[in-house]
């Protein structure tokens, strides 16, 4: 997906057209690093009214508690131990948690919509897309025929001068080869959208998978090579000789070696390199960018942002030194890798065995219908989301969320004014930015029009390619145009939320404004601990280590005094050091620098939500409910949105690639920094949940 905005997500950030945070499909995404797991197992049939679909919770979830645990020793275990014991890891999951539990309920609604289509138009189109995906018998019967024409294009390449046009064609159908080309907001003028080119082209989730030399990494790399060889071997009838997977791995390793790592990319300035088209061409003399942009049908432009110039210098050397046959083998592999989800089961099964089983520890495939619901939402999400909103989103959720936003903004304004480490000059600039933050709740004001997308119930792979081509054209057409402030980057059923730095807005899809995050008429302390903490989290992202570098208009601009910036960095370094000490899967440390923005948002968001609760509904809250005080219920409500079980393979994968910490540390790491928590649970000064050197930015 072309990089369009600088996002900060509540949960796992996916490079998909629509980011399903906790419910990734085990299908292959046509973007790298998006392999994952799907929605949680259904506990009731679609359309049923089981407890799984309509949870009843007046206050905190008492059965989810582990009363044998000491809240001051391990608050996560105290709040979630009962839930974790009652929800063991099913074989078709890499992670089983509250986000995916809610996504499961949302998916039951989406399945009912897709299997009971009404009328014509976009809703019918979504249903037909789903039906084609579900037609396993037809997919088997067609074999590799749907892929034949694209494979033939790759086989027909006879000279390197033809590569730019070939790459443009593959990009148009979502195949991730060599690099990414698209559009993004001009970081220096957030009203404009500019052409953008970035590193890409990897099959594994991250560059480090190619570069690390420890035993586990070497074993995974060998398994990946074996997987590539197996998949390419199944192409023999269509391509003749079997390409050598070692050549593919060699190309991807060179791309990985040239790529900028995830932690370094957190600095927006590191990927801000505007240049003319001629300067861009100078980076890669052997790759004709004019032929590429013509093939991509990109609008005319004079300047482009090249996110990682050194990557493209290395790409030039790679293309120059690599044989054409090896480059074609790489292109064929990436095409196959991107298409496996809609090919016969032999390809999908092999794909699962490596990307889900070997990398994530998942033992079984998800049911086909869950994968196809995910696919439909990814590709025609607003067509499906419009019906979802009509059926599942009540007005009370939007009204209550707006009240929370107002209260939490007021709390942050007070927090900024009370910050002893900030000068008055920086406080004024921060207050201006805070006032300018736009709130968007539920769904877009204007729905996307999919009328130009052709969907056939007998062409699953073609549907996927045409839907991606539609989205790519829609994206490239933005080059040179003003930014559309009304556009959303998540579909309404998504269980996630995000802050957009270049648009300075916070976004809460309808899908997340459900239990356990929010429930109308539930104890306000629990709602503020859940949905309120989500609001506070996204708002704090505007002032985390990335967001603070943008002003209220979304421009990359330093509005901090030198001394205030230094004080900020000292405070954020405390959080980075804290989370770097946490270990997952018994042997893997979290990357405190990679997760710094999310951990800052968790710590600030919970504190702001608590302040807003105490200043608002907490004033008249029941002094004791379910045996807990208002403050205790707030903290338990927060912790219980993060209850989860994870496989160790998944933990290691996420530690390498995910800017979010695991649920345990999003809870314990946050509350251990809060004296409000210590007072609420009467923890002794030397308790594990009371850090002696507590960290705080906001």
VENLIN-V737606 format. One record per pair of residues at least 12 apart in sequence whose ideal C-beta (glycine too) atoms are under 7 Angstrom apart, sorted by the first residue. I is the first residue (numbers start at 1). J is the second residue. D is the distance in whole Angstrom. If there is no record, write none. Layout:
BEGIN
i=I j=J d=D
i=I j=J d=D
END
This chain:
BEGIN
i=1 j=15 d=5
i=1 j=16 d=6
i=1 j=17 d=6
i=1 j=31 d=5
i=2 j=180 d=6
i=2 j=181 d=7
i=2 j=182 d=2
i=2 j=183 d=6
i=2 j=196 d=6
i=2 j=475 d=5
i=3 j=182 d=6
i=3 j=184 d=5
i=3 j=196 d=6
i=3 j=198 d=6
i=4 j=183 d=6
i=4 j=184 d=5
i=5 j=185 d=6
i=5 j=489 d=6
i=5 j=500 d=5
i=5 j=502 d=5
i=5 j=503 d=7
i=6 j=268 d=6
i=6 j=501 d=4
i=6 j=502 d=6
i=6 j=546 d=7
i=7 j=489 d=7
i=7 j=498 d=5
i=7 j=500 d=6
i=8 j=498 d=6
i=8 j=499 d=5
i=8 j=541 d=4
i=8 j=544 d=7
i=8 j=546 d=7
i=8 j=547 d=7
i=8 j=597 d=6
i=8 j=601 d=7
i=9 j=21 d=6
i=9 j=496 d=6
i=9 j=498 d=5
i=10 j=496 d=5
i=10 j=497 d=4
i=10 j=498 d=7
i=10 j=534 d=6
i=10 j=537 d=6
i=10 j=538 d=7
i=11 j=99 d=6
i=11 j=496 d=5
i=11 j=660 d=6
i=12 j=658 d=6
i=12 j=660 d=6
i=13 j=659 d=7
i=14 j=34 d=5
i=15 j=31 d=4
i=15 j=33 d=6
i=15 j=34 d=6
i=16 j=29 d=6
i=16 j=31 d=6
i=16 j=34 d=6
i=16 j=378 d=6
i=17 j=378 d=6
i=17 j=471 d=5
i=18 j=377 d=6
i=18 j=378 d=5
i=18 j=381 d=4
i=18 j=490 d=6
i=18 j=491 d=4
i=18 j=494 d=6
i=19 j=490 d=6
i=19 j=494 d=6
i=19 j=496 d=6
i=20 j=103 d=7
i=20 j=374 d=6
i=20 j=377 d=7
i=20 j=494 d=6
i=21 j=99 d=6
i=21 j=494 d=7
i=21 j=495 d=6
i=21 j=496 d=3
i=22 j=97 d=6
i=22 j=99 d=3
i=22 j=100 d=4
i=22 j=103 d=6
i=22 j=495 d=6
i=23 j=38 d=6
i=23 j=39 d=4
i=23 j=100 d=5
i=23 j=103 d=4
i=23 j=374 d=7
i=23 j=495 d=7
i=24 j=36 d=3
i=24 j=37 d=6
i=24 j=38 d=7
i=25 j=38 d=5
i=25 j=371 d=5
i=25 j=374 d=4
i=25 j=375 d=6
i=26 j=38 d=6
i=26 j=352 d=6
i=26 j=356 d=5
i=26 j=362 d=7
i=26 j=365 d=6
i=26 j=366 d=5
i=26 j=371 d=6
i=27 j=341 d=4
i=27 j=371 d=5
i=27 j=374 d=7
i=27 j=375 d=6
i=28 j=337 d=6
i=28 j=338 d=6
i=28 j=340 d=5
i=28 j=341 d=5
i=28 j=351 d=6
i=28 j=355 d=7
i=30 j=174 d=3
i=30 j=175 d=7
i=30 j=176 d=7
i=30 j=338 d=5
i=30 j=468 d=6
i=31 j=176 d=6
i=32 j=176 d=5
i=32 j=200 d=7
i=32 j=202 d=5
i=32 j=203 d=7
i=33 j=205 d=4
i=33 j=206 d=7
i=33 j=657 d=6
i=35 j=355 d=4
i=35 j=356 d=6
i=35 j=359 d=7
i=36 j=94 d=7
i=36 j=360 d=7
i=37 j=93 d=5
i=37 j=94 d=4
i=37 j=95 d=6
i=37 j=360 d=7
i=37 j=362 d=6
i=38 j=366 d=4
i=38 j=370 d=5
i=38 j=371 d=6
i=38 j=374 d=6
i=39 j=100 d=6
i=39 j=103 d=4
i=39 j=104 d=5
i=39 j=107 d=4
i=39 j=370 d=5
i=40 j=96 d=6
i=40 j=100 d=4
i=40 j=101 d=5
i=40 j=103 d=6
i=40 j=104 d=4
i=41 j=90 d=6
i=41 j=104 d=7
i=42 j=104 d=6
i=42 j=108 d=6
i=46 j=108 d=5
i=46 j=111 d=5
i=46 j=112 d=5
i=47 j=112 d=5
i=52 j=105 d=6
i=53 j=105 d=5
i=53 j=108 d=6
i=55 j=515 d=4
i=57 j=515 d=6
i=57 j=519 d=6
i=57 j=522 d=6
i=58 j=522 d=6
i=58 j=523 d=6
i=59 j=523 d=4
i=59 j=526 d=6
i=59 j=625 d=5
i=59 j=626 d=5
i=59 j=633 d=6
i=60 j=526 d=6
i=60 j=626 d=6
i=60 j=628 d=7
i=60 j=633 d=6
i=60 j=636 d=5
i=60 j=637 d=6
i=60 j=640 d=7
i=61 j=640 d=6
i=62 j=626 d=6
i=63 j=82 d=5
i=64 j=79 d=7
i=64 j=80 d=6
i=64 j=82 d=5
i=64 j=83 d=4
i=64 j=640 d=6
i=64 j=643 d=6
i=65 j=78 d=7
i=65 j=79 d=6
i=65 j=81 d=7
i=65 j=82 d=5
i=66 j=78 d=6
i=66 j=81 d=2
i=66 j=82 d=5
i=69 j=81 d=6
i=71 j=681 d=5
i=72 j=681 d=6
i=72 j=683 d=4
i=72 j=684 d=7
i=72 j=687 d=4
i=72 j=688 d=7
i=72 j=689 d=5
i=73 j=687 d=7
i=73 j=688 d=5
i=73 j=689 d=7
i=74 j=668 d=7
i=74 j=688 d=7
i=75 j=639 d=6
i=75 j=667 d=6
i=75 j=668 d=6
i=75 j=671 d=5
i=75 j=689 d=5
i=76 j=639 d=6
i=76 j=664 d=5
i=76 j=667 d=4
i=76 j=668 d=5
i=79 j=636 d=5
i=79 j=639 d=3
i=79 j=640 d=6
i=80 j=639 d=6
i=80 j=640 d=6
i=80 j=643 d=4
i=83 j=643 d=4
i=84 j=643 d=6
i=84 j=645 d=6
i=87 j=645 d=7
i=88 j=645 d=7
i=89 j=645 d=5
i=89 j=647 d=6
i=91 j=363 d=4
i=91 j=364 d=4
i=92 j=362 d=6
i=92 j=363 d=7
i=92 j=364 d=4
i=92 j=365 d=6
i=92 j=366 d=5
i=93 j=362 d=6
i=94 j=356 d=7
i=94 j=360 d=4
i=94 j=361 d=6
i=94 j=362 d=5
i=94 j=647 d=5
i=94 j=650 d=4
i=95 j=644 d=6
i=95 j=646 d=5
i=95 j=650 d=6
i=96 j=644 d=6
i=96 j=645 d=5
i=97 j=643 d=6
i=97 j=644 d=3
i=97 j=663 d=6
i=98 j=516 d=5
i=98 j=641 d=5
i=98 j=642 d=7
i=98 j=643 d=5
i=98 j=644 d=7
i=99 j=495 d=5
i=102 j=495 d=5
i=102 j=514 d=6
i=103 j=495 d=5
i=106 j=493 d=5
i=106 j=495 d=7
i=106 j=511 d=5
i=107 j=370 d=6
i=107 j=373 d=5
i=109 j=388 d=6
i=109 j=391 d=6
i=109 j=392 d=5
i=110 j=373 d=5
i=110 j=377 d=7
i=110 j=384 d=6
i=110 j=388 d=6
i=110 j=493 d=6
i=111 j=369 d=6
i=111 j=373 d=6
i=113 j=384 d=7
i=113 j=387 d=5
i=113 j=388 d=7
i=114 j=126 d=6
i=114 j=127 d=5
i=114 j=130 d=4
i=114 j=373 d=7
i=114 j=376 d=6
i=122 j=383 d=4
i=122 j=450 d=5
i=123 j=383 d=6
i=123 j=387 d=6
i=125 j=380 d=6
i=125 j=383 d=6
i=125 j=450 d=6
i=125 j=453 d=7
i=125 j=455 d=5
i=126 j=376 d=5
i=126 j=380 d=5
i=126 j=383 d=5
i=126 j=384 d=5
i=128 j=455 d=5
i=128 j=457 d=5
i=129 j=376 d=5
i=129 j=379 d=7
i=129 j=380 d=6
i=129 j=455 d=5
i=129 j=463 d=5
i=130 j=372 d=5
i=130 j=373 d=7
i=130 j=376 d=5
i=131 j=457 d=5
i=132 j=456 d=6
i=132 j=457 d=5
i=132 j=458 d=7
i=132 j=459 d=6
i=132 j=460 d=4
i=132 j=463 d=5
i=133 j=372 d=4
i=133 j=375 d=5
i=133 j=376 d=7
i=133 j=460 d=5
i=134 j=368 d=6
i=134 j=369 d=7
i=134 j=372 d=5
i=135 j=460 d=7
i=136 j=368 d=7
i=138 j=458 d=6
i=139 j=342 d=7
i=139 j=343 d=7
i=139 j=344 d=6
i=139 j=460 d=6
i=140 j=344 d=5
i=140 j=345 d=7
i=143 j=344 d=6
i=144 j=238 d=5
i=146 j=459 d=7
i=146 j=461 d=4
i=146 j=462 d=6
i=147 j=339 d=6
i=147 j=343 d=7
i=147 j=461 d=7
i=148 j=238 d=6
i=150 j=335 d=6
i=151 j=238 d=5
i=151 j=239 d=6
i=151 j=332 d=7
i=151 j=335 d=7
i=153 j=166 d=7
i=153 j=169 d=6
i=154 j=166 d=7
i=154 j=328 d=6
i=154 j=331 d=5
i=154 j=332 d=5
i=154 j=335 d=7
i=155 j=239 d=6
i=157 j=324 d=7
i=157 j=328 d=6
i=160 j=286 d=7
i=160 j=319 d=7
i=160 j=324 d=6
i=163 j=287 d=7
i=163 j=319 d=7
i=163 j=327 d=7
i=164 j=287 d=6
i=164 j=288 d=5
i=164 j=291 d=4
i=164 j=292 d=4
i=164 j=295 d=6
i=165 j=291 d=6
i=165 j=295 d=4
i=166 j=331 d=7
i=167 j=292 d=6
i=168 j=292 d=5
i=168 j=295 d=3
i=168 j=296 d=4
i=169 j=295 d=6
i=170 j=331 d=7
i=170 j=335 d=6
i=171 j=296 d=6
i=172 j=296 d=7
i=172 j=469 d=5
i=172 j=472 d=6
i=173 j=465 d=4
i=173 j=468 d=6
i=173 j=469 d=6
i=174 j=338 d=6
i=174 j=468 d=4
i=175 j=334 d=5
i=175 j=335 d=5
i=175 j=338 d=5
i=176 j=200 d=6
i=176 j=201 d=6
i=176 j=334 d=6
i=176 j=338 d=7
i=177 j=201 d=6
i=177 j=331 d=6
i=177 j=334 d=5
i=178 j=200 d=7
i=178 j=201 d=5
i=178 j=315 d=6
i=179 j=197 d=6
i=179 j=198 d=7
i=179 j=199 d=6
i=179 j=200 d=5
i=179 j=201 d=6
i=179 j=315 d=7
i=180 j=197 d=7
i=180 j=198 d=5
i=180 j=200 d=4
i=181 j=197 d=5
i=181 j=296 d=6
i=182 j=196 d=6
i=182 j=475 d=6
i=182 j=476 d=7
i=183 j=195 d=6
i=183 j=196 d=6
i=183 j=475 d=6
i=183 j=476 d=6
i=183 j=478 d=5
i=183 j=479 d=5
i=184 j=196 d=4
i=184 j=305 d=6
i=185 j=483 d=6
i=185 j=502 d=4
i=185 j=554 d=7
i=187 j=268 d=6
i=187 j=272 d=5
i=187 j=502 d=7
i=187 j=556 d=4
i=188 j=555 d=6
i=188 j=556 d=6
i=189 j=555 d=7
i=190 j=483 d=7
i=190 j=502 d=5
i=190 j=503 d=7
i=190 j=553 d=6
i=190 j=554 d=3
i=190 j=555 d=5
i=191 j=482 d=6
i=191 j=483 d=6
i=192 j=482 d=7
i=192 j=483 d=7
i=193 j=478 d=5
i=193 j=479 d=6
i=193 j=480 d=7
i=193 j=481 d=6
i=193 j=483 d=6
i=194 j=303 d=7
i=194 j=304 d=7
i=194 j=305 d=6
i=194 j=479 d=7
i=195 j=298 d=7
i=195 j=301 d=5
i=195 j=304 d=4
i=195 j=479 d=5
i=196 j=304 d=7
i=196 j=305 d=5
i=196 j=307 d=7
i=197 j=304 d=6
i=197 j=306 d=6
i=197 j=307 d=7
i=198 j=307 d=4
i=198 j=308 d=7
i=199 j=259 d=5
i=199 j=260 d=7
i=199 j=307 d=7
i=199 j=308 d=5
i=199 j=311 d=4
i=201 j=252 d=7
i=201 j=255 d=5
i=202 j=252 d=5
i=202 j=255 d=6
i=202 j=256 d=6
i=203 j=252 d=6
i=203 j=337 d=6
i=204 j=224 d=6
i=205 j=653 d=7
i=205 j=657 d=5
i=206 j=262 d=7
i=206 j=656 d=5
i=206 j=657 d=5
i=207 j=256 d=4
i=207 j=259 d=5
i=207 j=261 d=6
i=208 j=656 d=6
i=209 j=221 d=7
i=210 j=252 d=6
i=210 j=253 d=5
i=210 j=256 d=4
i=211 j=256 d=6
i=211 j=257 d=6
i=220 j=358 d=7
i=223 j=354 d=6
i=223 j=358 d=5
i=224 j=354 d=7
i=225 j=245 d=5
i=225 j=246 d=7
i=225 j=249 d=5
i=227 j=350 d=7
i=227 j=354 d=4
i=228 j=245 d=4
i=228 j=248 d=5
i=228 j=249 d=7
i=228 j=333 d=6
i=229 j=245 d=4
i=230 j=350 d=6
i=231 j=336 d=6
i=231 j=347 d=7
i=231 j=350 d=6
i=232 j=245 d=6
i=232 j=332 d=7
i=232 j=333 d=6
i=234 j=346 d=6
i=234 j=347 d=7
i=235 j=332 d=7
i=235 j=336 d=6
i=239 j=332 d=7
i=243 j=329 d=3
i=243 j=332 d=6
i=244 j=329 d=7
i=247 j=326 d=4
i=247 j=329 d=5
i=248 j=329 d=6
i=248 j=330 d=5
i=248 j=333 d=5
i=251 j=318 d=7
i=251 j=322 d=6
i=251 j=326 d=7
i=251 j=330 d=5
i=254 j=314 d=7
i=254 j=318 d=5
i=258 j=310 d=7
i=258 j=311 d=5
i=258 j=314 d=3
i=258 j=315 d=7
i=259 j=308 d=7
i=259 j=311 d=6
i=260 j=308 d=5
i=260 j=311 d=7
i=262 j=594 d=6
i=263 j=591 d=7
i=263 j=593 d=5
i=263 j=594 d=5
i=266 j=545 d=7
i=266 j=546 d=6
i=266 j=597 d=7
i=268 j=546 d=6
i=268 j=549 d=6
i=268 j=556 d=5
i=269 j=556 d=7
i=271 j=307 d=4
i=271 j=308 d=7
i=272 j=305 d=7
i=272 j=556 d=7
i=273 j=305 d=6
i=273 j=306 d=5
i=273 j=307 d=7
i=273 j=309 d=6
i=274 j=303 d=6
i=274 j=305 d=5
i=275 j=303 d=7
i=275 j=304 d=7
i=275 j=306 d=6
i=276 j=302 d=7
i=276 j=303 d=6
i=277 j=289 d=7
i=277 j=302 d=7
i=277 j=304 d=6
i=280 j=304 d=5
i=280 j=306 d=6
i=283 j=306 d=7
i=283 j=309 d=6
i=283 j=312 d=4
i=283 j=313 d=5
i=283 j=316 d=7
i=284 j=312 d=5
i=284 j=315 d=6
i=284 j=316 d=4
i=285 j=316 d=6
i=286 j=316 d=6
i=286 j=319 d=5
i=286 j=320 d=5
i=287 j=316 d=6
i=287 j=319 d=6
i=296 j=476 d=7
i=297 j=476 d=7
i=298 j=476 d=5
i=298 j=479 d=6
i=299 j=476 d=7
i=299 j=477 d=7
i=299 j=479 d=5
i=299 j=480 d=6
i=301 j=479 d=5
i=301 j=480 d=6
i=339 j=461 d=6
i=342 j=460 d=4
i=342 j=461 d=4
i=342 j=464 d=5
i=343 j=461 d=7
i=352 j=365 d=5
i=359 j=649 d=7
i=359 j=653 d=6
i=360 j=647 d=7
i=360 j=649 d=5
i=360 j=650 d=5
i=360 j=653 d=6
i=361 j=647 d=3
i=361 j=648 d=7
i=361 j=649 d=3
i=361 j=650 d=6
i=377 j=491 d=6
i=377 j=493 d=6
i=379 j=464 d=7
i=379 j=467 d=4
i=380 j=450 d=6
i=380 j=467 d=6
i=381 j=491 d=3
i=382 j=444 d=7
i=382 j=447 d=5
i=382 j=448 d=4
i=382 j=491 d=6
i=383 j=450 d=5
i=385 j=443 d=6
i=385 j=491 d=5
i=385 j=492 d=4
i=385 j=493 d=6
i=386 j=447 d=5
i=388 j=492 d=6
i=388 j=493 d=5
i=389 j=442 d=7
i=389 j=443 d=5
i=389 j=492 d=5
i=389 j=510 d=5
i=392 j=510 d=7
i=393 j=442 d=6
i=393 j=510 d=4
i=394 j=520 d=7
i=396 j=520 d=4
i=397 j=513 d=4
i=397 j=518 d=6
i=397 j=520 d=7
i=398 j=441 d=5
i=398 j=442 d=5
i=400 j=518 d=7
i=401 j=441 d=5
i=401 j=508 d=6
i=401 j=513 d=6
i=401 j=531 d=6
i=401 j=535 d=7
i=402 j=439 d=7
i=402 j=441 d=6
i=404 j=528 d=7
i=404 j=531 d=6
i=404 j=532 d=5
i=404 j=535 d=5
i=404 j=612 d=7
i=405 j=439 d=5
i=405 j=535 d=5
i=407 j=612 d=4
i=407 j=615 d=7
i=407 j=616 d=5
i=408 j=532 d=7
i=408 j=535 d=5
i=408 j=536 d=5
i=408 j=539 d=6
i=408 j=608 d=5
i=408 j=609 d=6
i=408 j=612 d=5
i=409 j=434 d=6
i=409 j=539 d=7
i=410 j=612 d=7
i=411 j=608 d=5
i=411 j=611 d=4
i=411 j=612 d=5
i=411 j=615 d=7
i=412 j=434 d=6
i=412 j=539 d=6
i=412 j=608 d=5
i=413 j=431 d=6
i=413 j=434 d=6
i=415 j=608 d=7
i=415 j=698 d=6
i=416 j=430 d=5
i=416 j=431 d=6
i=416 j=434 d=7
i=421 j=567 d=4
i=422 j=564 d=5
i=423 j=561 d=5
i=423 j=563 d=7
i=423 j=564 d=5
i=425 j=561 d=6
i=426 j=560 d=5
i=426 j=561 d=5
i=426 j=564 d=4
i=429 j=559 d=4
i=430 j=543 d=7
i=432 j=552 d=5
i=433 j=504 d=7
i=433 j=542 d=7
i=433 j=551 d=6
i=433 j=552 d=4
i=436 j=504 d=6
i=436 j=552 d=4
i=437 j=504 d=6
i=437 j=505 d=7
i=437 j=506 d=6
i=437 j=539 d=7
i=437 j=542 d=6
i=438 j=504 d=7
i=438 j=505 d=4
i=439 j=506 d=6
i=440 j=505 d=6
i=440 j=507 d=5
i=441 j=508 d=5
i=442 j=492 d=7
i=442 j=509 d=7
i=442 j=510 d=5
i=443 j=492 d=4
i=443 j=510 d=6
i=444 j=486 d=6
i=444 j=488 d=5
i=445 j=486 d=6
i=446 j=486 d=6
i=452 j=470 d=6
i=453 j=466 d=6
i=453 j=467 d=6
i=453 j=470 d=5
i=454 j=466 d=6
i=483 j=503 d=7
i=485 j=503 d=6
i=488 j=507 d=7
i=490 j=507 d=7
i=490 j=509 d=5
i=491 j=509 d=7
i=492 j=509 d=5
i=492 j=510 d=5
i=492 j=511 d=6
i=493 j=510 d=7
i=493 j=511 d=4
i=494 j=509 d=5
i=494 j=511 d=5
i=495 j=511 d=5
i=495 j=512 d=5
i=496 j=509 d=7
i=496 j=512 d=6
i=497 j=509 d=7
i=497 j=512 d=6
i=497 j=534 d=5
i=497 j=538 d=5
i=498 j=538 d=7
i=499 j=538 d=4
i=499 j=541 d=4
i=499 j=542 d=6
i=499 j=547 d=7
i=501 j=546 d=6
i=501 j=547 d=5
i=501 j=550 d=5
i=501 j=554 d=7
i=502 j=550 d=7
i=502 j=554 d=4
i=503 j=554 d=5
i=504 j=542 d=7
i=504 j=550 d=7
i=504 j=552 d=6
i=504 j=553 d=7
i=504 j=554 d=5
i=506 j=538 d=4
i=506 j=539 d=6
i=508 j=534 d=7
i=512 j=534 d=7
i=513 j=531 d=6
i=516 j=530 d=6
i=516 j=640 d=6
i=516 j=641 d=5
i=517 j=530 d=4
i=517 j=531 d=5
i=517 j=534 d=6
i=517 j=641 d=6
i=518 j=530 d=6
i=518 j=531 d=4
i=523 j=625 d=6
i=523 j=633 d=6
i=524 j=613 d=7
i=524 j=617 d=4
i=524 j=621 d=7
i=525 j=613 d=6
i=525 j=618 d=7
i=525 j=621 d=6
i=525 j=630 d=5
i=525 j=633 d=4
i=525 j=634 d=5
i=525 j=637 d=6
i=526 j=633 d=6
i=526 j=637 d=4
i=528 j=609 d=5
i=528 j=612 d=7
i=528 j=613 d=4
i=528 j=634 d=6
i=529 j=609 d=7
i=529 j=634 d=4
i=529 j=635 d=6
i=529 j=636 d=7
i=529 j=637 d=3
i=529 j=638 d=4
i=530 j=637 d=5
i=530 j=638 d=7
i=530 j=641 d=5
i=532 j=609 d=4
i=532 j=612 d=6
i=532 j=613 d=6
i=533 j=605 d=5
i=533 j=606 d=5
i=533 j=609 d=5
i=533 j=638 d=5
i=535 j=609 d=7
i=536 j=604 d=7
i=536 j=605 d=3
i=536 j=606 d=7
i=536 j=608 d=4
i=536 j=609 d=4
i=537 j=601 d=4
i=537 j=602 d=6
i=537 j=605 d=3
i=539 j=608 d=7
i=540 j=600 d=7
i=540 j=601 d=4
i=540 j=604 d=4
i=540 j=605 d=5
i=540 j=608 d=7
i=540 j=698 d=6
i=541 j=597 d=7
i=541 j=601 d=5
i=543 j=698 d=6
i=544 j=597 d=4
i=544 j=600 d=4
i=544 j=601 d=6
i=545 j=572 d=5
i=545 j=596 d=5
i=545 j=597 d=6
i=545 j=600 d=7
i=546 j=597 d=5
i=548 j=568 d=7
i=568 j=697 d=7
i=571 j=696 d=7
i=571 j=697 d=5
i=572 j=596 d=6
i=572 j=600 d=6
i=572 j=697 d=6
i=574 j=695 d=4
i=575 j=596 d=6
i=575 j=599 d=5
i=575 j=600 d=6
i=575 j=603 d=7
i=575 j=695 d=5
i=575 j=697 d=7
i=576 j=592 d=4
i=576 j=593 d=5
i=576 j=596 d=5
i=577 j=592 d=6
i=578 j=592 d=7
i=578 j=669 d=6
i=578 j=695 d=5
i=579 j=592 d=4
i=579 j=595 d=6
i=579 j=599 d=5
i=579 j=661 d=6
i=579 j=665 d=6
i=579 j=669 d=6
i=580 j=592 d=3
i=582 j=661 d=7
i=582 j=665 d=5
i=582 j=669 d=7
i=584 j=651 d=4
i=584 j=655 d=6
i=584 j=662 d=6
i=585 j=648 d=4
i=585 j=651 d=4
i=585 j=652 d=5
i=586 j=648 d=7
i=588 j=651 d=7
i=588 j=652 d=5
i=588 j=655 d=5
i=590 j=655 d=6
i=590 j=661 d=6
i=590 j=665 d=7
i=591 j=655 d=7
i=594 j=659 d=5
i=595 j=659 d=5
i=595 j=660 d=6
i=595 j=661 d=5
i=597 j=659 d=6
i=598 j=659 d=5
i=598 j=660 d=5
i=598 j=661 d=7
i=599 j=661 d=6
i=599 j=669 d=7
i=600 j=697 d=5
i=602 j=666 d=5
i=602 j=670 d=5
i=603 j=670 d=5
i=603 j=673 d=6
i=603 j=696 d=7
i=603 j=697 d=7
i=604 j=697 d=6
i=604 j=698 d=3
i=606 j=638 d=6
i=606 j=670 d=5
i=607 j=674 d=6
i=607 j=698 d=7
i=610 j=634 d=6
i=610 j=676 d=6
i=613 j=634 d=6
i=618 j=630 d=5
i=629 j=680 d=7
i=631 j=676 d=7
i=631 j=680 d=4
i=632 j=680 d=5
i=632 j=681 d=6
i=635 j=671 d=6
i=635 j=677 d=6
i=635 j=680 d=6
i=639 j=667 d=5
i=642 j=663 d=4
i=642 j=666 d=5
i=642 j=667 d=5
i=643 j=663 d=7
i=644 j=663 d=4
i=646 j=662 d=6
i=668 j=689 d=7
i=671 j=689 d=6
i=672 j=689 d=5
i=672 j=690 d=6
i=672 j=691 d=5
i=673 j=691 d=6
i=673 j=694 d=5
i=673 j=695 d=5
i=673 j=696 d=6
i=677 j=689 d=7
i=678 j=690 d=5
END
